[in-house]
Amino acid sequence: MEERLQLTQKSSPCTKIALFRSFFRGREDLYPQRFESKKTGRAGYSPACSNEWVRGICEKPKIECSECKHRRFLSVTDDVVRWHLSGHDDSGKAFVMGVYPMLLDETCFFSSR
């Protein structure tokens, strides 16, 4: 039987992050990040990349991310989950992450418990 973390209002941030990560598990090697175009208002999710919009490296919008030889996906970390739960990253910028539930071995943690 799977053991569940006990959560209270006084639980530490680390405990809350661990509980969140136990419910919303997916690929750990990358995650989607929400974007919203100020120009068009279009919103969606794309893989978080450490080189996105870096001058001289990222060639968006000329080159699509899927074709980019410089893409460096960011891994899921406790900091990333903390940013998601607080709604902003450490610089104060709005932040929403998603999850890629299908793992590389074609299994998935999502269930209908």
Secondary structure as GFF3:
##gff-version 3
##sequence-region A 1 113
A	DSSP	alpha_helix	13	23	.	.	.	ID=ss1
A	DSSP	beta_strand	32	36	.	.	.	ID=ss2
A	DSSP	beta_strand	43	47	.	.	.	ID=ss3
A	DSSP	three_ten_helix	65	67	.	.	.	ID=ss4
A	DSSP	alpha_helix	78	86	.	.	.	ID=ss5
###
